[in-house]
């Protein structure tokens, strides 16, 4: 398995693989999760929450998009791009996620969106700020 080969060159420590990009649940199934677990990997998945999750995910992050039908109502973290008309944070507060994160929307209004996300988190302490530090550092 390519993941195992890549890991061998990076030393020791906790073995964690993060499956993300596009919609990973279009490719992930229980067989893949079992194969990764058999190699002693913990598995994190970031999904938009529109596809039911297979058993065996160790950390589940749902990042909903506005106007998308959410079918995953529980997980480890819910990461919401902010602000989004139609995907306001209060719509997600009653779902069963341990962590609620706001990520400022990137683009020409990034500074204003960051200030708005900070203000929302300060006024609603259940929400925490999640920054894309690579973008703040100018790394594509």
mmCIF file of the C-alpha atoms, coordinates in Angstrom:
data_MODEL
# 
_entry.id   MODEL 
# 
loop_
_atom_site.group_PDB 
_atom_site.id 
_atom_site.type_symbol 
_atom_site.label_atom_id 
_atom_site.label_alt_id 
_atom_site.label_comp_id 
_atom_site.label_asym_id 
_atom_site.label_entity_id 
_atom_site.label_seq_id 
_atom_site.pdbx_PDB_ins_code 
_atom_site.Cartn_x 
_atom_site.Cartn_y 
_atom_site.Cartn_z 
_atom_site.occupancy 
_atom_site.B_iso_or_equiv 
_atom_site.pdbx_formal_charge 
_atom_site.auth_seq_id 
_atom_site.auth_comp_id 
_atom_site.auth_asym_id 
_atom_site.auth_atom_id 
_atom_site.pdbx_PDB_model_num 
ATOM 1   C CA . UNK A 1 1   ? 0.000   0.000  0.000  1.00 0.00 ? 1   UNK A CA 1 
ATOM 2   C CA . UNK A 1 2   ? 1.431   3.407  -1.018 1.00 0.00 ? 2   UNK A CA 1 
ATOM 3   C CA . UNK A 1 3   ? 0.539   4.978  2.339  1.00 0.00 ? 3   UNK A CA 1 
ATOM 4   C CA . UNK A 1 4   ? 2.654   2.360  4.142  1.00 0.00 ? 4   UNK A CA 1 
ATOM 5   C CA . UNK A 1 5   ? 5.603   2.940  1.804  1.00 0.00 ? 5   UNK A CA 1 
ATOM 6   C CA . UNK A 1 6   ? 5.434   6.714  2.266  1.00 0.00 ? 6   UNK A CA 1 
ATOM 7   C CA . UNK A 1 7   ? 5.249   6.357  6.041  1.00 0.00 ? 7   UNK A CA 1 
ATOM 8   C CA . UNK A 1 8   ? 8.353   4.133  6.281  1.00 0.00 ? 8   UNK A CA 1 
ATOM 9   C CA . UNK A 1 9   ? 10.526  7.010  5.107  1.00 0.00 ? 9   UNK A CA 1 
ATOM 10  C CA . UNK A 1 10  ? 9.173   9.495  7.628  1.00 0.00 ? 10  UNK A CA 1 
ATOM 11  C CA . UNK A 1 11  ? 10.256  7.883  10.897 1.00 0.00 ? 11  UNK A CA 1 
ATOM 12  C CA . UNK A 1 12  ? 8.274   6.705  13.861 1.00 0.00 ? 12  UNK A CA 1 
ATOM 13  C CA . UNK A 1 13  ? 5.403   8.066  15.878 1.00 0.00 ? 13  UNK A CA 1 
ATOM 14  C CA . UNK A 1 14  ? 1.647   8.008  15.707 1.00 0.00 ? 14  UNK A CA 1 
ATOM 15  C CA . UNK A 1 15  ? 0.495   6.747  12.340 1.00 0.00 ? 15  UNK A CA 1 
ATOM 16  C CA . UNK A 1 16  ? -2.274  9.023  11.094 1.00 0.00 ? 16  UNK A CA 1 
ATOM 17  C CA . UNK A 1 17  ? -3.696  9.343  7.606  1.00 0.00 ? 17  UNK A CA 1 
ATOM 18  C CA . UNK A 1 18  ? -6.114  12.159 6.717  1.00 0.00 ? 18  UNK A CA 1 
ATOM 19  C CA . UNK A 1 19  ? -8.473  11.470 3.814  1.00 0.00 ? 19  UNK A CA 1 
ATOM 20  C CA . UNK A 1 20  ? -9.758  14.720 2.317  1.00 0.00 ? 20  UNK A CA 1 
ATOM 21  C CA . UNK A 1 21  ? -10.029 16.640 -0.913 1.00 0.00 ? 21  UNK A CA 1 
ATOM 22  C CA . UNK A 1 22  ? -13.007 16.755 -3.198 1.00 0.00 ? 22  UNK A CA 1 
ATOM 23  C CA . UNK A 1 23  ? -15.446 14.442 -1.461 1.00 0.00 ? 23  UNK A CA 1 
ATOM 24  C CA . UNK A 1 24  ? -13.410 11.545 -0.021 1.00 0.00 ? 24  UNK A CA 1 
ATOM 25  C CA . UNK A 1 25  ? -16.442 9.440  0.879  1.00 0.00 ? 25  UNK A CA 1 
ATOM 26  C CA . UNK A 1 26  ? -16.975 8.822  -2.833 1.00 0.00 ? 26  UNK A CA 1 
ATOM 27  C CA . UNK A 1 27  ? -13.919 6.514  -2.636 1.00 0.00 ? 27  UNK A CA 1 
ATOM 28  C CA . UNK A 1 28  ? -13.714 5.403  1.010  1.00 0.00 ? 28  UNK A CA 1 
ATOM 29  C CA . UNK A 1 29  ? -15.272 2.121  2.045  1.00 0.00 ? 29  UNK A CA 1 
ATOM 30  C CA . UNK A 1 30  ? -14.956 -0.227 5.021  1.00 0.00 ? 30  UNK A CA 1 
ATOM 31  C CA . UNK A 1 31  ? -12.421 -2.372 3.148  1.00 0.00 ? 31  UNK A CA 1 
ATOM 32  C CA . UNK A 1 32  ? -10.026 0.584  2.778  1.00 0.00 ? 32  UNK A CA 1 
ATOM 33  C CA . UNK A 1 33  ? -10.512 1.577  6.421  1.00 0.00 ? 33  UNK A CA 1 
ATOM 34  C CA . UNK A 1 34  ? -9.829  -1.987 7.577  1.00 0.00 ? 34  UNK A CA 1 
ATOM 35  C CA . UNK A 1 35  ? -6.679  -2.146 5.432  1.00 0.00 ? 35  UNK A CA 1 
ATOM 36  C CA . UNK A 1 36  ? -5.355  1.096  6.931  1.00 0.00 ? 36  UNK A CA 1 
ATOM 37  C CA . UNK A 1 37  ? -6.213  -0.055 10.456 1.00 0.00 ? 37  UNK A CA 1 
ATOM 38  C CA . UNK A 1 38  ? -4.384  -3.354 9.816  1.00 0.00 ? 38  UNK A CA 1 
ATOM 39  C CA . UNK A 1 39  ? -1.265  -1.246 9.140  1.00 0.00 ? 39  UNK A CA 1 
ATOM 40  C CA . UNK A 1 40  ? -1.770  0.543  12.500 1.00 0.00 ? 40  UNK A CA 1 
ATOM 41  C CA . UNK A 1 41  ? -2.987  3.809  10.987 1.00 0.00 ? 41  UNK A CA 1 
ATOM 42  C CA . UNK A 1 42  ? -5.543  6.022  12.667 1.00 0.00 ? 42  UNK A CA 1 
ATOM 43  C CA . UNK A 1 43  ? -7.881  7.507  10.083 1.00 0.00 ? 43  UNK A CA 1 
ATOM 44  C CA . UNK A 1 44  ? -9.259  11.037 9.931  1.00 0.00 ? 44  UNK A CA 1 
ATOM 45  C CA . UNK A 1 45  ? -11.738 12.069 7.246  1.00 0.00 ? 45  UNK A CA 1 
ATOM 46  C CA . UNK A 1 46  ? -12.933 15.523 6.216  1.00 0.00 ? 46  UNK A CA 1 
ATOM 47  C CA . UNK A 1 47  ? -16.223 15.371 4.329  1.00 0.00 ? 47  UNK A CA 1 
ATOM 48  C CA . UNK A 1 48  ? -18.954 17.782 3.311  1.00 0.00 ? 48  UNK A CA 1 
ATOM 49  C CA . UNK A 1 49  ? -21.441 15.548 5.156  1.00 0.00 ? 49  UNK A CA 1 
ATOM 50  C CA . UNK A 1 50  ? -23.691 14.715 2.202  1.00 0.00 ? 50  UNK A CA 1 
ATOM 51  C CA . UNK A 1 51  ? -22.812 10.990 2.084  1.00 0.00 ? 51  UNK A CA 1 
ATOM 52  C CA . UNK A 1 52  ? -23.286 8.520  4.970  1.00 0.00 ? 52  UNK A CA 1 
ATOM 53  C CA . UNK A 1 53  ? -20.006 7.488  6.587  1.00 0.00 ? 53  UNK A CA 1 
ATOM 54  C CA . UNK A 1 54  ? -18.745 3.897  6.706  1.00 0.00 ? 54  UNK A CA 1 
ATOM 55  C CA . UNK A 1 55  ? -17.771 2.353  10.040 1.00 0.00 ? 55  UNK A CA 1 
ATOM 56  C CA . UNK A 1 56  ? -14.142 2.617  11.089 1.00 0.00 ? 56  UNK A CA 1 
ATOM 57  C CA . UNK A 1 57  ? -13.329 6.334  10.901 1.00 0.00 ? 57  UNK A CA 1 
ATOM 58  C CA . UNK A 1 58  ? -11.361 7.446  13.966 1.00 0.00 ? 58  UNK A CA 1 
ATOM 59  C CA . UNK A 1 59  ? -11.835 11.226 13.582 1.00 0.00 ? 59  UNK A CA 1 
ATOM 60  C CA . UNK A 1 60  ? -14.642 12.720 11.518 1.00 0.00 ? 60  UNK A CA 1 
ATOM 61  C CA . UNK A 1 61  ? -14.667 16.351 10.426 1.00 0.00 ? 61  UNK A CA 1 
ATOM 62  C CA . UNK A 1 62  ? -17.743 17.613 8.585  1.00 0.00 ? 62  UNK A CA 1 
ATOM 63  C CA . UNK A 1 63  ? -17.447 20.836 6.606  1.00 0.00 ? 63  UNK A CA 1 
ATOM 64  C CA . UNK A 1 64  ? -20.951 21.596 5.332  1.00 0.00 ? 64  UNK A CA 1 
ATOM 65  C CA . UNK A 1 65  ? -21.626 23.756 2.302  1.00 0.00 ? 65  UNK A CA 1 
ATOM 66  C CA . UNK A 1 66  ? -24.606 26.070 1.974  1.00 0.00 ? 66  UNK A CA 1 
ATOM 67  C CA . UNK A 1 67  ? -27.643 24.601 0.233  1.00 0.00 ? 67  UNK A CA 1 
ATOM 68  C CA . UNK A 1 68  ? -26.238 21.046 0.463  1.00 0.00 ? 68  UNK A CA 1 
ATOM 69  C CA . UNK A 1 69  ? -28.382 18.377 2.133  1.00 0.00 ? 69  UNK A CA 1 
ATOM 70  C CA . UNK A 1 70  ? -26.489 17.305 5.252  1.00 0.00 ? 70  UNK A CA 1 
ATOM 71  C CA . UNK A 1 71  ? -26.896 13.610 6.159  1.00 0.00 ? 71  UNK A CA 1 
ATOM 72  C CA . UNK A 1 72  ? -24.042 13.321 8.688  1.00 0.00 ? 72  UNK A CA 1 
ATOM 73  C CA . UNK A 1 73  ? -25.367 14.835 11.911 1.00 0.00 ? 73  UNK A CA 1 
ATOM 74  C CA . UNK A 1 74  ? -22.644 13.779 14.355 1.00 0.00 ? 74  UNK A CA 1 
ATOM 75  C CA . UNK A 1 75  ? -18.868 13.590 14.485 1.00 0.00 ? 75  UNK A CA 1 
ATOM 76  C CA . UNK A 1 76  ? -15.764 14.899 16.129 1.00 0.00 ? 76  UNK A CA 1 
ATOM 77  C CA . UNK A 1 77  ? -15.739 18.344 14.564 1.00 0.00 ? 77  UNK A CA 1 
ATOM 78  C CA . UNK A 1 78  ? -17.902 20.529 12.399 1.00 0.00 ? 78  UNK A CA 1 
ATOM 79  C CA . UNK A 1 79  ? -15.847 23.093 10.455 1.00 0.00 ? 79  UNK A CA 1 
ATOM 80  C CA . UNK A 1 80  ? -17.906 25.835 8.878  1.00 0.00 ? 80  UNK A CA 1 
ATOM 81  C CA . UNK A 1 81  ? -16.562 28.361 6.375  1.00 0.00 ? 81  UNK A CA 1 
ATOM 82  C CA . UNK A 1 82  ? -17.784 31.768 7.572  1.00 0.00 ? 82  UNK A CA 1 
ATOM 83  C CA . UNK A 1 83  ? -19.720 33.736 6.514  1.00 0.00 ? 83  UNK A CA 1 
ATOM 84  C CA . UNK A 1 84  ? -21.996 31.786 4.195  1.00 0.00 ? 84  UNK A CA 1 
ATOM 85  C CA . UNK A 1 85  ? -25.546 32.878 3.495  1.00 0.00 ? 85  UNK A CA 1 
ATOM 86  C CA . UNK A 1 86  ? -27.703 29.808 4.070  1.00 0.00 ? 86  UNK A CA 1 
ATOM 87  C CA . UNK A 1 87  ? -25.101 28.143 6.323  1.00 0.00 ? 87  UNK A CA 1 
ATOM 88  C CA . UNK A 1 88  ? -25.195 30.286 9.426  1.00 0.00 ? 88  UNK A CA 1 
ATOM 89  C CA . UNK A 1 89  ? -23.574 28.757 12.543 1.00 0.00 ? 89  UNK A CA 1 
ATOM 90  C CA . UNK A 1 90  ? -26.818 28.692 14.524 1.00 0.00 ? 90  UNK A CA 1 
ATOM 91  C CA . UNK A 1 91  ? -28.198 26.124 12.041 1.00 0.00 ? 91  UNK A CA 1 
ATOM 92  C CA . UNK A 1 92  ? -25.583 23.607 13.214 1.00 0.00 ? 92  UNK A CA 1 
ATOM 93  C CA . UNK A 1 93  ? -25.375 24.150 16.974 1.00 0.00 ? 93  UNK A CA 1 
ATOM 94  C CA . UNK A 1 94  ? -27.837 21.408 17.915 1.00 0.00 ? 94  UNK A CA 1 
ATOM 95  C CA . UNK A 1 95  ? -26.027 18.710 15.941 1.00 0.00 ? 95  UNK A CA 1 
ATOM 96  C CA . UNK A 1 96  ? -23.912 16.153 17.835 1.00 0.00 ? 96  UNK A CA 1 
ATOM 97  C CA . UNK A 1 97  ? -20.387 17.435 17.179 1.00 0.00 ? 97  UNK A CA 1 
ATOM 98  C CA . UNK A 1 98  ? -17.832 17.696 19.958 1.00 0.00 ? 98  UNK A CA 1 
ATOM 99  C CA . UNK A 1 99  ? -16.018 20.670 18.394 1.00 0.00 ? 99  UNK A CA 1 
ATOM 100 C CA . UNK A 1 100 ? -17.537 23.565 16.442 1.00 0.00 ? 100 UNK A CA 1 
ATOM 101 C CA . UNK A 1 101 ? -15.068 25.556 14.333 1.00 0.00 ? 101 UNK A CA 1 
ATOM 102 C CA . UNK A 1 102 ? -15.445 28.675 12.194 1.00 0.00 ? 102 UNK A CA 1 
ATOM 103 C CA . UNK A 1 103 ? -13.003 29.145 9.340  1.00 0.00 ? 103 UNK A CA 1 
ATOM 104 C CA . UNK A 1 104 ? -12.980 32.609 7.757  1.00 0.00 ? 104 UNK A CA 1 
ATOM 105 C CA . UNK A 1 105 ? -13.863 32.549 4.066  1.00 0.00 ? 105 UNK A CA 1 
ATOM 106 C CA . UNK A 1 106 ? -10.810 33.217 1.904  1.00 0.00 ? 106 UNK A CA 1 
ATOM 107 C CA . UNK A 1 107 ? -10.763 35.721 -0.926 1.00 0.00 ? 107 UNK A CA 1 
ATOM 108 C CA . UNK A 1 108 ? -10.687 39.488 -1.259 1.00 0.00 ? 108 UNK A CA 1 
ATOM 109 C CA . UNK A 1 109 ? -12.708 39.915 1.959  1.00 0.00 ? 109 UNK A CA 1 
ATOM 110 C CA . UNK A 1 110 ? -10.507 37.568 4.032  1.00 0.00 ? 110 UNK A CA 1 
ATOM 111 C CA . UNK A 1 111 ? -9.558  40.223 6.621  1.00 0.00 ? 111 UNK A CA 1 
ATOM 112 C CA . UNK A 1 112 ? -13.182 41.285 7.145  1.00 0.00 ? 112 UNK A CA 1 
ATOM 113 C CA . UNK A 1 113 ? -14.302 37.653 7.241  1.00 0.00 ? 113 UNK A CA 1 
ATOM 114 C CA . UNK A 1 114 ? -11.616 36.860 9.812  1.00 0.00 ? 114 UNK A CA 1 
ATOM 115 C CA . UNK A 1 115 ? -12.706 39.780 11.988 1.00 0.00 ? 115 UNK A CA 1 
ATOM 116 C CA . UNK A 1 116 ? -16.338 38.647 11.700 1.00 0.00 ? 116 UNK A CA 1 
ATOM 117 C CA . UNK A 1 117 ? -15.411 35.051 12.608 1.00 0.00 ? 117 UNK A CA 1 
ATOM 118 C CA . UNK A 1 118 ? -13.402 36.234 15.634 1.00 0.00 ? 118 UNK A CA 1 
ATOM 119 C CA . UNK A 1 119 ? -16.318 38.399 16.768 1.00 0.00 ? 119 UNK A CA 1 
ATOM 120 C CA . UNK A 1 120 ? -18.752 35.498 16.360 1.00 0.00 ? 120 UNK A CA 1 
ATOM 121 C CA . UNK A 1 121 ? -16.521 33.157 18.368 1.00 0.00 ? 121 UNK A CA 1 
ATOM 122 C CA . UNK A 1 122 ? -16.119 35.714 21.146 1.00 0.00 ? 122 UNK A CA 1 
ATOM 123 C CA . UNK A 1 123 ? -19.898 36.204 21.336 1.00 0.00 ? 123 UNK A CA 1 
ATOM 124 C CA . UNK A 1 124 ? -20.593 32.452 21.039 1.00 0.00 ? 124 UNK A CA 1 
ATOM 125 C CA . UNK A 1 125 ? -17.894 30.627 23.030 1.00 0.00 ? 125 UNK A CA 1 
ATOM 126 C CA . UNK A 1 126 ? -18.943 27.148 21.911 1.00 0.00 ? 126 UNK A CA 1 
ATOM 127 C CA . UNK A 1 127 ? -17.422 28.057 18.534 1.00 0.00 ? 127 UNK A CA 1 
ATOM 128 C CA . UNK A 1 128 ? -13.641 28.222 18.026 1.00 0.00 ? 128 UNK A CA 1 
ATOM 129 C CA . UNK A 1 129 ? -11.619 29.905 15.301 1.00 0.00 ? 129 UNK A CA 1 
ATOM 130 C CA . UNK A 1 130 ? -9.909  27.721 12.682 1.00 0.00 ? 130 UNK A CA 1 
ATOM 131 C CA . UNK A 1 131 ? -7.353  29.482 10.503 1.00 0.00 ? 131 UNK A CA 1 
ATOM 132 C CA . UNK A 1 132 ? -5.774  28.234 7.290  1.00 0.00 ? 132 UNK A CA 1 
ATOM 133 C CA . UNK A 1 133 ? -2.279  29.201 8.399  1.00 0.00 ? 133 UNK A CA 1 
ATOM 134 C CA . UNK A 1 134 ? -0.713  28.205 5.076  1.00 0.00 ? 134 UNK A CA 1 
ATOM 135 C CA . UNK A 1 135 ? -2.767  30.937 3.396  1.00 0.00 ? 135 UNK A CA 1 
ATOM 136 C CA . UNK A 1 136 ? -1.812  33.497 6.054  1.00 0.00 ? 136 UNK A CA 1 
ATOM 137 C CA . UNK A 1 137 ? 1.848   32.601 5.395  1.00 0.00 ? 137 UNK A CA 1 
ATOM 138 C CA . UNK A 1 138 ? 1.399   32.929 1.631  1.00 0.00 ? 138 UNK A CA 1 
ATOM 139 C CA . UNK A 1 139 ? 1.888   29.218 0.924  1.00 0.00 ? 139 UNK A CA 1 
ATOM 140 C CA . UNK A 1 140 ? -0.494  28.074 -1.859 1.00 0.00 ? 140 UNK A CA 1 
# 
